[in-house]
């Protein structure tokens, strides 16, 4: 073989190897510590906790489905027991197993055979995924506890807002109150910072609502204030920045796909929730990256 061609092949091989090694390094760098321990060392205790939080997420997700369905209707979360929305027949215990019951019944009621939305299973799987990822990211810490609670609130807010274009005051009061208590407990955000950030975030959305003559709803204003209480100043700035970006991209996609017209209302609550969640998990890293690369 031509020596020049051989040299060229060797250089390409070395470059590709360097690229692969760089990708592996980046994956390891951003991979949660607990996940690395599970993959590389097969830590039995961590594997057990992994499945524990997966199951816990499925169970909590099932309860969140109840919240999403009943809270906007003003119904009790506990009475009457779970029942089919179509025939009102009480659901048997064996049909209350998250995800598996929906799959086993092929998405239909056992008694009247009415169709049951796949979103019930999706919410359960989503909650389970967020719980597992929170555990992998934070381990058994106070931040894990905060993460699980925040994820649960955000899921309820997202799906109720998508269904009714409504963010319930009772949910926001519980969200803000829980954030206040947890920040006192963990000392992650001081009292004055919570107060000023909540007031500033809510004030910003109020200003936008006035400027756009109703472009933001009252629920969005109060939701932004609650996020400010939860996250503190820096992470709230990141959360709202992410929310506006996602909202702009999402709005363009919805219009491009003709899912809604320009005159239709597109709920902004889900974008605030996504921004808050991303910022809670990765806001510090995002801010550091921005200051290092952009500023």
Backbone as CSV, one residue per row, in Angstrom:
resi,resn,N_x,N_y,N_z,CA_x,CA_y,CA_z,C_x,C_y,C_z
1,UNK,0.852,-1.205,0.000,0.000,0.000,0.000,0.877,1.240,0.000
2,UNK,0.374,2.276,-0.645,1.085,3.553,-0.709,1.335,4.075,0.706
3,UNK,2.595,4.409,1.045,2.901,4.927,2.404,2.083,6.161,2.753
4,UNK,1.818,6.997,1.773,1.040,8.226,2.038,-0.393,7.857,2.409
5,UNK,-0.952,6.892,1.671,-2.320,6.444,1.969,-2.388,5.808,3.349
6,UNK,-1.340,4.988,3.678,-1.294,4.352,5.001,-1.225,5.392,6.106
7,UNK,-0.433,6.410,5.911,-0.320,7.492,6.897,-1.637,8.225,7.057
8,UNK,-2.313,8.428,5.923,-3.606,9.123,5.970,-4.632,8.312,6.752
9,UNK,-4.653,6.988,6.520,-5.583,6.127,7.245,-5.295,6.133,8.743
10,UNK,-3.976,6.116,9.084,-3.594,6.127,10.488,-4.064,7.410,11.166
11,UNK,-3.903,8.530,10.477,-4.328,9.823,11.034,-5.842,9.854,11.248
12,UNK,-6.576,9.298,10.260,-8.028,9.269,10.398,-8.449,8.399,11.576
13,UNK,-7.751,7.254,11.729,-8.069,6.357,12.838,-7.797,7.029,14.176
14,UNK,-6.672,7.698,14.280,-6.322,8.380,15.530,-7.316,9.494,15.834
15,UNK,-7.717,10.231,14.799,-8.678,11.314,15.007,-10.028,10.763,15.458
16,UNK,-10.454,9.665,14.817,-11.741,9.075,15.205,-11.679,8.533,16.626
17,UNK,-10.535,7.954,16.994,-10.369,7.441,18.358,-10.421,8.574,19.373
18,UNK,-9.783,9.682,19.056,-9.814,10.847,19.940,-11.229,11.373,20.089
19,UNK,-11.982,11.369,18.979,-13.374,11.841,19.021,-14.223,10.948,19.921
20,UNK,-14.058,9.633,19.760,-14.810,8.683,20.587,-14.456,8.856,22.061
21,UNK,-13.175,8.997,22.347,-12.737,9.186,23.741,-13.287,10.482,24.320
22,UNK,-13.359,11.527,23.487,-13.910,12.807,23.951,-15.398,12.681,24.248
23,UNK,-16.102,11.944,23.387,-17.528,11.721,23.631,-17.729,10.938,24.925
24,UNK,-16.902,9.899,25.126,-16.998,9.110,26.371,-16.734,9.994,27.587
25,UNK,-15.738,10.887,27.463,-15.410,11.771,28.591,-16.571,12.692,28.915
26,UNK,-17.203,13.248,27.870,-18.326,14.156,28.077,-19.519,13.422,28.679
27,UNK,-19.771,12.200,28.195,-20.878,11.412,28.734,-20.654,11.127,30.209
28,UNK,-19.425,10.727,30.563,-19.106,10.447,31.966,-19.188,11.708,32.821
29,UNK,-18.803,12.835,32.238,-18.805,14.089,32.988,-20.213,14.512,33.353
30,UNK,-21.159,14.330,32.420,-22.521,14.788,32.663,-23.432,13.689,33.199
31,UNK,-22.942,12.458,33.218,-23.744,11.363,33.746,-23.802,11.459,35.269
32,UNK,-24.990,11.355,35.868,-25.088,11.395,37.326,-24.213,10.332,37.976
33,UNK,-23.668,10.670,39.140,-22.744,9.778,39.847,-23.376,8.418,40.104
34,UNK,-24.653,8.430,40.574,-25.302,7.166,40.899,-25.448,6.282,39.669
35,UNK,-25.705,6.894,38.505,-25.851,6.112,37.285,-24.523,5.483,36.875
36,UNK,-23.426,6.220,37.045,-22.102,5.658,36.753,-21.814,4.457,37.656
37,UNK,-22.207,4.589,38.927,-21.973,3.492,39.870,-22.763,2.252,39.464
38,UNK,-23.999,2.466,38.982,-24.838,1.335,38.577,-24.274,0.665,37.325
39,UNK,-23.871,1.479,36.334,-23.411,0.939,35.054,-22.051,0.272,35.183
40,UNK,-21.116,0.963,35.830,-19.742,0.489,35.843,-19.441,-0.492,36.972
41,UNK,-20.089,-0.298,38.118,-19.741,-1.123,39.281,-20.886,-2.032,39.733
42,UNK,-22.082,-1.857,39.097,-23.238,-2.691,39.409,-23.508,-2.729,40.913
43,UNK,-23.564,-1.551,41.514,-23.815,-1.411,42.945,-25.223,-1.929,43.265
44,UNK,-25.305,-2.987,44.039,-26.589,-3.638,44.324,-27.544,-2.709,45.060
45,UNK,-27.044,-1.979,46.057,-27.891,-1.070,46.830,-28.468,0.020,45.936
46,UNK,-27.648,0.574,45.056,-28.126,1.631,44.166,-29.138,1.088,43.162
47,UNK,-28.913,-0.137,42.701,-29.876,-0.747,41.779,-31.229,-0.925,42.469
48,UNK,-31.178,-1.362,43.738,-32.414,-1.499,44.508,-33.131,-0.173,44.680
49,UNK,-32.386,0.881,44.994,-32.975,2.210,45.137,-33.505,2.730,43.805
50,UNK,-32.814,2.408,42.734,-33.259,2.779,41.390,-34.682,2.259,41.151
51,UNK,-34.891,0.970,41.407,-36.210,0.375,41.191,-37.224,0.863,42.217
52,UNK,-36.765,1.147,43.442,-37.662,1.669,44.465,-38.259,3.011,44.024
53,UNK,-37.413,3.915,43.518,-37.918,5.219,43.096,-38.719,5.112,41.803
54,UNK,-38.407,4.131,40.976,-39.209,3.905,39.772,-40.635,3.505,40.152
55,UNK,-40.762,2.578,41.101,-42.085,2.133,41.555,-42.799,3.257,42.299
56,UNK,-42.059,3.988,43.150,-42.651,5.106,43.866,-43.208,6.134,42.884
57,UNK,-42.464,6.400,41.817,-42.928,7.339,40.810,-44.206,6.875,40.136
58,UNK,-44.318,5.576,39.866,-45.541,5.041,39.255,-46.742,5.224,40.186
59,UNK,-46.534,4.954,41.479,-47.625,5.079,42.457,-48.042,6.543,42.610
60,UNK,-47.057,7.430,42.779,-47.372,8.853,42.901,-47.997,9.373,41.609
61,UNK,-47.507,8.889,40.467,-48.085,9.290,39.191,-49.556,8.933,39.088
62,UNK,-49.930,7.776,39.636,-51.334,7.376,39.653,-52.169,8.364,40.475
63,UNK,-51.611,8.798,41.621,-52.310,9.790,42.439,-52.386,11.143,41.723
64,UNK,-51.329,11.501,40.991,-51.353,12.767,40.255,-52.425,12.756,39.176
65,UNK,-52.681,11.592,38.582,-53.783,11.477,37.627,-55.113,11.832,38.283
66,UNK,-55.275,11.389,39.517,-56.498,11.730,40.270,-56.573,13.238,40.473
67,UNK,-55.447,13.850,40.851,-55.416,15.304,41.053,-55.763,16.044,39.767
68,UNK,-55.183,15.610,38.655,-55.412,16.277,37.365,-56.873,16.179,36.960
69,UNK,-57.494,15.048,37.229,-58.893,14.854,36.838,-59.864,15.558,37.783
70,UNK,-59.605,15.478,39.101,-60.619,15.915,40.062,-60.494,17.377,40.490
71,UNK,-59.279,17.892,40.615,-59.127,19.253,41.136,-59.862,20.302,40.298
72,UNK,-59.761,20.286,38.974,-60.498,21.305,38.198,-62.010,21.167,38.311
73,UNK,-62.468,19.985,38.664,-63.911,19.749,38.801,-64.405,20.026,40.208
74,UNK,-63.487,20.399,41.104,-63.865,20.688,42.480,-64.247,19.465,43.278
75,UNK,-63.749,18.296,42.885,-64.084,17.056,43.561,-63.040,16.712,44.615
76,UNK,-63.447,15.891,45.573,-62.524,15.410,46.593,-61.502,14.478,45.962
77,UNK,-60.275,14.519,46.487,-59.230,13.648,45.966,-59.346,12.221,46.504
78,UNK,-60.159,12.022,47.537,-60.182,10.728,48.207,-61.543,10.036,48.158
79,UNK,-62.612,10.795,48.025,-63.948,10.211,47.968,-64.702,10.802,46.780
80,UNK,-65.419,9.986,46.029,-65.510,8.530,46.135,-64.224,7.862,45.659
81,UNK,-64.074,6.569,45.904,-62.881,5.854,45.436,-62.775,5.892,43.915
82,UNK,-61.627,5.490,43.398,-61.390,5.541,41.952,-62.477,4.779,41.201
83,UNK,-62.984,5.400,40.129,-64.070,4.801,39.369,-63.926,5.170,37.894
84,UNK,-64.614,4.433,37.051,-64.596,4.709,35.621,-65.353,6.010,35.352
85,UNK,-64.782,6.965,34.615,-65.479,8.220,34.328,-66.745,8.022,33.498
86,UNK,-66.816,6.927,32.745,-67.965,6.706,31.858,-69.140,6.044,32.582
87,UNK,-68.899,4.892,33.224,-69.991,4.157,33.860,-70.045,4.331,35.370
88,UNK,-69.036,5.009,35.935,-68.953,5.320,37.370,-68.787,4.069,38.245
89,UNK,-68.473,2.941,37.637,-68.233,1.716,38.404,-66.900,1.813,39.133
90,UNK,-66.912,1.417,40.393,-65.672,1.455,41.172,-64.637,0.521,40.558
91,UNK,-63.402,1.021,40.434,-62.340,0.233,39.826,-61.828,-0.793,40.838
92,UNK,-61.731,-2.036,40.395,-61.295,-3.115,41.281,-59.807,-2.967,41.611
93,UNK,-59.386,-3.449,42.798,-57.977,-3.301,43.213,-56.984,-3.833,42.188
94,UNK,-57.301,-4.945,41.544,-56.368,-5.513,40.570,-56.232,-4.661,39.307
95,UNK,-57.157,-3.707,39.139,-57.101,-2.826,37.975,-56.499,-1.460,38.308
96,UNK,-55.948,-1.342,39.502,-55.352,-0.077,39.925,-53.824,-0.099,39.862
97,UNK,-53.255,-1.142,39.302,-51.799,-1.230,39.190,-51.337,-0.266,38.106
98,UNK,-50.483,0.700,38.446,-50.069,1.709,37.462,-49.495,1.081,36.191
99,UNK,-49.878,1.614,35.062,-49.408,1.239,33.721,-49.833,-0.187,33.361
100,UNK,-49.491,-1.163,34.194,-49.757,-2.556,33.854,-51.247,-2.820,33.675
101,UNK,-52.089,-2.221,34.527,-53.537,-2.430,34.408,-54.051,-1.853,33.097
102,UNK,-53.544,-0.684,32.732,-53.971,-0.064,31.475,-53.570,-0.943,30.294
103,UNK,-52.367,-1.491,30.337,-51.888,-2.361,29.256,-52.703,-3.655,29.220
104,UNK,-52.932,-4.235,30.375,-53.637,-5.522,30.443,-55.077,-5.404,29.940
105,UNK,-55.705,-4.249,30.212,-57.091,-4.033,29.776,-57.177,-3.371,28.404
106,UNK,-56.013,-3.214,27.769,-55.953,-2.620,26.423,-56.581,-1.229,26.378
107,UNK,-56.424,-0.491,27.485,-56.903,0.885,27.509,-58.413,1.016,27.547
108,UNK,-59.102,0.055,28.155,-60.566,0.105,28.235,-61.032,-0.265,29.644
109,UNK,-62.214,0.224,29.992,-62.828,-0.128,31.271,-63.227,-1.597,31.257
110,UNK,-62.994,-2.297,32.367,-63.330,-3.716,32.437,-64.834,-3.943,32.319
111,UNK,-65.635,-2.994,32.844,-67.085,-3.202,32.909,-67.824,-2.678,31.680
112,UNK,-67.607,-1.419,31.314,-68.369,-0.842,30.202,-67.571,-0.773,28.908
113,UNK,-66.289,-1.109,28.995,-65.403,-1.138,27.821,-65.187,0.237,27.183
114,UNK,-65.472,1.275,27.949,-65.192,2.630,27.446,-63.686,2.829,27.348
115,UNK,-63.271,3.618,26.378,-61.842,3.860,26.168,-61.268,4.701,27.306
116,UNK,-60.089,4.330,27.762,-59.374,5.073,28.802,-58.138,5.693,28.164
117,UNK,-57.980,6.979,28.327,-56.907,7.704,27.654,-55.530,7.140,28.005
118,UNK,-54.656,6.993,27.019,-53.281,6.543,27.306,-52.502,7.555,28.133
119,UNK,-53.050,8.755,28.282,-52.341,9.756,29.075,-52.203,9.350,30.533
120,UNK,-53.138,8.526,31.028,-53.023,8.054,32.406,-51.717,7.281,32.587
121,UNK,-51.452,6.363,31.661,-50.205,5.597,31.734,-48.998,6.493,31.489
122,UNK,-49.152,7.467,30.587,-48.042,8.374,30.282,-47.645,9.188,31.508
123,UNK,-48.635,9.711,32.241,-48.350,10.500,33.444,-47.633,9.637,34.478
124,UNK,-48.048,8.394,34.626,-47.394,7.492,35.576,-45.950,7.216,35.172
125,UNK,-45.728,6.957,33.890,-44.362,6.709,33.407,-43.509,7.967,33.505
126,UNK,-44.092,9.119,33.195,-43.358,10.385,33.287,-42.923,10.649,34.724
127,UNK,-43.841,10.467,35.653,-43.510,10.679,37.068,-42.420,9.725,37.513
128,UNK,-42.526,8.474,37.105,-41.510,7.482,37.455,-40.149,7.887,36.894
129,UNK,-40.121,8.332,35.645,-38.865,8.744,35.030,-38.239,9.926,35.737
130,UNK,-39.053,10.910,36.104,-38.528,12.094,36.794,-38.034,11.741,38.194
131,UNK,-38.723,10.837,38.862,-38.291,10.412,40.196,-36.939,9.695,40.118
132,UNK,-36.814,8.804,39.141,-35.561,8.065,38.991,-34.422,9.015,38.650
133,UNK,-34.664,9.926,37.711,-33.602,10.849,37.317,-33.207,11.751,38.487
134,UNK,-34.178,12.159,39.291,-33.879,12.981,40.463,-32.991,12.218,41.444
135,UNK,-33.308,10.935,41.643,-32.474,10.121,42.527,-31.063,9.985,41.977
136,UNK,-30.950,9.727,40.681,-29.635,9.565,40.070,-28.826,10.856,40.157
137,UNK,-29.510,11.980,40.111,-28.822,13.265,40.114,-28.435,13.710,41.519
138,UNK,-29.336,13.515,42.489,-29.126,14.079,43.824,-28.786,13.045,44.892
139,UNK,-29.035,11.765,44.633,-28.809,10.781,45.678,-29.799,10.969,46.817
140,UNK,-29.525,10.350,47.940,-30.425,10.440,49.099,-30.099,11.701,49.901
141,UNK,-30.552,12.840,49.379,-30.281,14.139,50.000,-31.574,14.935,50.116
142,UNK,-31.476,16.072,50.775,-32.630,16.966,50.883,-33.056,17.469,49.510
143,UNK,-32.091,17.655,48.610,-32.418,18.111,47.264,-33.274,17.079,46.529
144,UNK,-33.077,15.804,46.813,-33.918,14.778,46.206,-35.361,14.957,46.655
145,UNK,-35.562,15.174,47.951,-36.903,15.366,48.490,-37.574,16.571,47.834
146,UNK,-36.841,17.675,47.713,-37.375,18.861,47.046,-37.719,18.565,45.588
147,UNK,-36.852,17.824,44.933,-37.043,17.521,43.524,-38.308,16.703,43.290
148,UNK,-38.545,15.708,44.129,-39.724,14.861,43.969,-41.007,15.663,44.165
149,UNK,-41.002,16.538,45.150,-42.184,17.355,45.415,-42.410,18.347,44.274
150,UNK,-41.349,19.010,43.825,-41.486,19.974,42.734,-41.985,19.285,41.467
151,UNK,-41.427,18.130,41.142,-41.853,17.402,39.948,-43.341,17.078,40.007
152,UNK,-43.815,16.670,41.173,-45.229,16.310,41.323,-46.129,17.521,41.090
153,UNK,-45.787,18.636,41.675,-46.575,19.854,41.467,-46.574,20.268,39.996
154,UNK,-45.417,20.227,39.376,-45.305,20.697,37.989,-46.104,19.825,37.032
155,UNK,-46.130,18.523,37.272,-46.907,17.630,36.414,-48.390,17.965,36.503
156,UNK,-48.890,18.186,37.706,-50.302,18.549,37.886,-50.602,19.863,37.174
157,UNK,-49.750,20.849,37.356,-49.969,22.159,36.750,-49.955,22.068,35.232
158,UNK,-48.995,21.338,34.667,-48.878,21.234,33.214,-50.144,20.657,32.592
159,UNK,-50.617,19.537,33.104,-51.730,18.850,32.433,-53.074,19.540,32.685
160,UNK,-53.258,20.146,33.845,-54.486,20.914,34.059,-54.502,22.141,33.155
161,UNK,-53.366,22.804,33.029,-53.301,23.989,32.154,-53.518,23.598,30.694
162,UNK,-53.001,22.459,30.275,-53.214,22.000,28.904,-54.686,21.688,28.643
163,UNK,-55.366,21.154,29.640,-56.772,20.767,29.464,-57.730,21.952,29.582
164,UNK,-57.471,22.827,30.536,-58.447,23.863,30.868,-57.932,25.294,30.697
165,UNK,-56.668,25.450,30.295,-56.055,26.776,30.242,-56.259,27.485,31.583
166,UNK,-55.926,26.754,32.630,-56.196,27.209,33.984,-55.119,26.670,34.920
167,UNK,-54.589,27.560,35.773,-53.672,27.137,36.833,-54.356,27.458,38.154
168,UNK,-54.701,26.433,38.885,-55.554,26.595,40.067,-54.823,27.297,41.204
169,UNK,-55.522,28.227,41.846,-54.941,28.950,42.978,-54.564,28.006,44.113
170,UNK,-55.405,27.003,44.361,-55.142,26.089,45.482,-53.839,25.319,45.258
171,UNK,-53.561,24.957,44.008,-52.314,24.260,43.702,-51.123,25.198,43.877
172,UNK,-51.272,26.447,43.414,-50.182,27.419,43.517,-49.899,27.793,44.968
173,UNK,-50.947,27.870,45.792,-50.744,28.174,47.214,-49.961,27.053,47.890
174,UNK,-50.321,25.817,47.576,-49.589,24.682,48.132,-48.160,24.658,47.607
175,UNK,-47.975,24.981,46.331,-46.635,25.013,45.744,-45.770,26.059,46.428
176,UNK,-46.302,27.270,46.566,-45.541,28.351,47.196,-45.258,28.047,48.666
177,UNK,-46.272,27.545,49.382,-46.092,27.236,50.802,-45.083,26.124,51.028
178,UNK,-45.139,25.103,50.180,-44.181,24.001,50.293,-42.763,24.477,49.999
179,UNK,-42.622,25.319,48.973,-41.308,25.866,48.657,-40.748,26.691,49.800
180,UNK,-41.613,27.473,50.431,-41.194,28.299,51.565,-40.684,27.429,52.710
181,UNK,-41.436,26.381,53.030,-41.059,25.497,54.136,-39.762,24.740,53.816
182,UNK,-39.672,24.205,52.606,-38.493,23.426,52.244,-37.232,24.285,52.176
183,UNK,-37.370,25.523,51.711,-36.199,26.403,51.669,-35.758,26.808,53.077
184,UNK,-36.708,26.941,53.998,-36.351,27.174,55.399,-35.593,25.965,55.952
185,UNK,-36.084,24.785,55.623,-35.506,23.541,56.143,-34.103,23.317,55.594
186,UNK,-33.924,23.523,54.294,-32.636,23.243,53.670,-31.695,24.437,53.653
187,UNK,-32.231,25.631,53.918,-31.450,26.879,53.894,-30.833,27.139,52.515
188,UNK,-31.512,26.668,51.457,-31.009,26.898,50.100,-31.306,28.311,49.616
189,UNK,-32.437,28.862,50.053,-32.834,30.212,49.646,-33.313,30.952,50.890
190,UNK,-32.786,32.152,51.099,-33.163,32.941,52.269,-34.545,33.542,52.140
191,UNK,-35.102,33.980,53.264,-36.458,34.526,53.295,-36.594,35.748,52.403
192,UNK,-35.654,36.699,52.520,-35.746,37.919,51.724,-35.567,37.633,50.250
193,UNK,-34.688,36.715,49.928,-34.502,36.352,48.518,-35.775,35.736,47.950
194,UNK,-36.419,34.865,48.728,-37.688,34.275,48.274,-38.727,35.360,48.038
195,UNK,-38.836,36.289,48.984,-39.842,37.344,48.892,-39.587,38.247,47.683
196,UNK,-38.350,38.700,47.545,-38.026,39.634,46.460,-38.114,38.948,45.099
197,UNK,-37.616,37.715,45.006,-37.647,37.004,43.731,-39.074,36.676,43.321
198,UNK,-39.876,36.208,44.266,-41.278,35.922,43.952,-42.021,37.161,43.490
199,UNK,-41.783,38.270,44.185,-42.442,39.531,43.822,-41.960,40.007,42.446
200,UNK,-40.675,39.875,42.187,-40.112,40.334,40.910,-40.601,39.489,39.743
201,UNK,-40.607,38.166,39.929,-41.050,37.280,38.853,-42.529,37.489,38.545
202,UNK,-43.336,37.579,39.601,-44.760,37.855,39.392,-44.985,39.221,38.776
203,UNK,-44.188,40.210,39.212,-44.310,41.562,38.659,-43.946,41.614,37.187
204,UNK,-42.926,40.854,36.796,-42.535,40.811,35.382,-43.674,40.273,34.526
205,UNK,-44.298,39.210,34.971,-45.394,38.625,34.192,-46.627,39.524,34.210
206,UNK,-46.842,40.239,35.313,-47.942,41.204,35.357,-47.703,42.315,34.346
207,UNK,-46.465,42.782,34.265,-46.107,43.818,33.288,-46.354,43.324,31.867
208,UNK,-45.969,42.073,31.587,-46.187,41.504,30.256,-47.684,41.386,29.967
209,UNK,-48.453,40.982,30.982,-49.900,40.839,30.795,-50.543,42.174,30.453
210,UNK,-50.118,43.225,31.154,-50.663,44.558,30.882,-50.217,45.047,29.505
211,UNK,-48.940,44.825,29.193,-48.377,45.296,27.927,-49.024,44.606,26.733
212,UNK,-49.297,43.309,26.883,-49.873,42.538,25.766,-51.389,42.446,25.851
213,UNK,-51.969,43.131,26.837,-53.430,43.135,27.009,-53.998,41.722,27.123
214,UNK,-53.457,40.999,28.057,-53.967,39.655,28.331,-53.149,38.543,27.743
215,UNK,-51.941,38.846,27.262,-51.085,37.801,26.706,-50.658,36.786,27.747
216,UNK,-50.661,37.182,29.009,-50.382,36.279,30.131,-51.607,36.250,31.036
217,UNK,-51.939,35.065,31.511,-53.078,34.950,32.409,-52.686,35.178,33.854
218,UNK,-53.697,35.342,34.702,-53.430,35.536,36.123,-52.725,34.346,36.740
219,UNK,-53.046,33.131,36.247,-52.375,31.942,36.756,-50.898,31.938,36.446
220,UNK,-50.532,32.426,35.243,-49.112,32.499,34.877,-48.364,33.459,35.797
221,UNK,-49.007,34.571,36.139,-48.387,35.568,37.017,-48.095,34.958,38.391
222,UNK,-49.085,34.289,38.945,-48.923,33.685,40.271,-47.977,32.488,40.227
223,UNK,-47.996,31.769,39.116,-47.086,30.629,38.958,-45.636,31.110,38.931
224,UNK,-45.374,32.190,38.196,-44.015,32.749,38.150,-43.553,33.175,39.541
225,UNK,-44.477,33.762,40.319,-44.131,34.166,41.684,-43.787,32.951,42.546
226,UNK,-44.556,31.871,42.400,-44.291,30.651,43.168,-42.946,30.040,42.775
227,UNK,-42.622,30.082,41.485,-41.330,29.585,41.018,-40.197,30.401,41.640
228,UNK,-40.403,31.729,41.745,-39.407,32.590,42.374,-39.155,32.208,43.819
229,UNK,-40.214,31.843,44.525,-40.066,31.411,45.913,-39.279,30.107,45.982
230,UNK,-39.557,29.202,45.075,-38.894,27.898,45.081,-37.417,27.991,44.734
231,UNK,-37.089,28.760,43.693,-35.757,28.674,43.106,-34.780,29.746,43.563
232,UNK,-35.264,30.877,44.033,-34.342,31.961,44.343,-33.985,32.756,43.095
233,UNK,-33.178,33.796,43.263,-32.957,34.776,42.194,-32.304,34.192,40.947
234,UNK,-31.127,33.597,41.085,-30.371,33.157,39.910,-31.103,32.082,39.126
235,UNK,-31.598,31.090,39.814,-32.261,29.991,39.119,-33.593,30.422,38.520
236,UNK,-34.250,31.396,39.135,-35.497,31.902,38.565,-35.236,32.635,37.260
237,UNK,-34.167,33.431,37.212,-33.799,34.105,35.963,-33.569,33.065,34.868
238,UNK,-32.825,31.999,35.202,-32.579,30.930,34.226,-33.879,30.249,33.825
239,UNK,-34.754,29.994,34.807,-36.017,29.305,34.527,-36.892,30.106,33.570
240,UNK,-37.018,31.400,33.814,-37.872,32.230,32.957,-37.258,32.411,31.577
241,UNK,-35.926,32.514,31.528,-35.246,32.616,30.237,-35.517,31.361,29.407
242,UNK,-35.386,30.195,30.028,-35.663,28.929,29.345,-37.127,28.846,28.939
243,UNK,-38.019,29.288,29.831,-39.455,29.233,29.546,-39.814,30.065,28.319
244,UNK,-39.242,31.264,28.206,-39.545,32.119,27.052,-38.998,31.511,25.756
245,UNK,-37.819,30.901,25.833,-37.261,30.249,24.645,-38.149,29.072,24.221
246,UNK,-38.481,28.209,25.178,-39.321,27.055,24.872,-40.701,27.492,24.401
247,UNK,-41.231,28.549,25.021,-42.538,29.053,24.621,-42.535,29.567,23.192
248,UNK,-41.467,30.280,22.818,-41.365,30.793,21.453,-41.255,29.667,20.437
249,UNK,-40.379,28.706,20.724,-40.199,27.572,19.809,-41.477,26.735,19.739
250,UNK,-42.075,26.473,20.913,-43.304,25.681,20.948,-44.445,26.353,20.219
251,UNK,-44.575,27.670,20.393,-45.635,28.406,19.706,-45.484,28.343,18.197
252,UNK,-44.252,28.502,17.729,-43.987,28.431,16.286,-44.335,27.041,15.742
253,UNK,-43.955,26.002,16.488,-44.225,24.635,16.037,-45.720,24.353,16.000
254,UNK,-46.441,24.805,17.018,-47.888,24.581,17.063,-48.588,25.264,15.884
255,UNK,-48.155,26.486,15.564,-48.744,27.205,14.438,-48.335,26.568,13.107
256,UNK,-47.072,26.144,13.018,-46.588,25.539,11.775,-47.304,24.224,11.480
257,UNK,-47.592,23.456,12.539,-48.291,22.185,12.372,-49.808,22.361,12.299
258,UNK,-50.243,23.628,12.419,-51.670,23.985,12.338,-52.497,23.291,13.413
259,UNK,-51.855,23.078,14.592,-52.592,22.538,15.728,-53.463,23.609,16.358
260,UNK,-53.035,24.853,16.234,-53.808,26.009,16.695,-53.618,27.146,15.709
261,UNK,-54.578,28.076,15.729,-54.462,29.260,14.877,-53.898,30.409,15.698
262,UNK,-53.606,31.506,15.019,-53.045,32.668,15.717,-54.010,33.238,16.757
263,UNK,-55.295,33.005,16.561,-56.293,33.551,17.485,-56.496,32.655,18.712
264,UNK,-56.019,31.416,18.632,-56.197,30.479,19.749,-55.218,30.790,20.875
265,UNK,-55.662,30.490,22.083,-54.810,30.691,23.265,-53.901,29.486,23.442
266,UNK,-52.617,29.736,23.565,-51.636,28.674,23.840,-51.187,28.827,25.286
267,UNK,-51.492,27.850,26.147,-51.132,27.984,27.568,-49.624,28.093,27.758
268,UNK,-49.213,29.047,28.600,-47.791,29.257,28.848,-47.313,28.536,30.103
269,UNK,-48.273,28.067,30.914,-47.910,27.379,32.150,-46.970,26.203,31.954
270,UNK,-47.223,25.333,30.944,-46.298,24.214,30.734,-44.868,24.657,30.453
271,UNK,-44.689,25.784,29.785,-43.342,26.258,29.475,-42.663,26.811,30.736
272,UNK,-43.445,27.470,31.592,-42.892,27.920,32.878,-42.452,26.707,33.695
273,UNK,-43.302,25.667,33.694,-42.992,24.460,34.459,-41.726,23.790,33.931
274,UNK,-41.592,23.674,32.615,-40.398,23.066,32.033,-39.157,23.899,32.350
275,UNK,-39.286,25.218,32.241,-38.161,26.087,32.573,-37.751,25.942,34.029
276,UNK,-38.748,25.865,34.923,-38.460,25.716,36.353,-37.762,24.386,36.634
277,UNK,-38.227,23.323,35.980,-37.650,22.000,36.220,-36.211,21.923,35.713
278,UNK,-35.988,22.403,34.506,-34.633,22.376,33.939,-33.692,23.222,34.791
279,UNK,-34.164,24.387,35.216,-33.331,25.270,36.022,-33.042,24.658,37.388
280,UNK,-34.033,24.002,37.975,-33.829,23.366,39.281,-32.742,22.299,39.200
281,UNK,-32.751,21.536,38.104,-31.775,20.460,37.957,-30.414,20.950,37.478
282,UNK,-30.438,21.862,36.497,-29.196,22.211,35.802,-28.945,23.714,35.711
283,UNK,-29.714,24.502,36.439,-29.598,25.948,36.320,-28.216,26.482,36.642
284,UNK,-27.600,25.963,37.686,-26.256,26.416,38.070,-25.258,26.173,36.944
285,UNK,-25.329,24.982,36.342,-24.418,24.654,35.232,-24.710,25.525,34.002
286,UNK,-25.990,25.758,33.730,-26.366,26.583,32.573,-25.857,28.006,32.735
287,UNK,-26.004,28.564,33.936,-25.536,29.928,34.197,-24.018,30.000,34.063
288,UNK,-23.314,28.996,34.625,-21.843,28.975,34.532,-21.401,28.889,33.076
289,UNK,-22.057,28.033,32.297,-21.719,27.893,30.873,-21.951,29.205,30.138
290,UNK,-23.083,29.835,30.431,-23.423,31.092,29.754,-22.383,32.181,30.060
291,UNK,-22.030,32.290,31.334,-21.049,33.320,31.712,-19.683,33.040,31.113
292,UNK,-19.328,31.758,30.969,-18.016,31.422,30.449,-17.950,31.542,28.929
293,UNK,-19.021,31.134,28.222,-18.985,31.068,26.773,-19.533,32.309,26.075
294,UNK,-20.508,32.957,26.700,-21.221,34.038,26.019,-20.792,35.404,26.495
295,UNK,-20.701,35.569,27.797,-20.384,36.887,28.333,-18.900,37.203,28.105
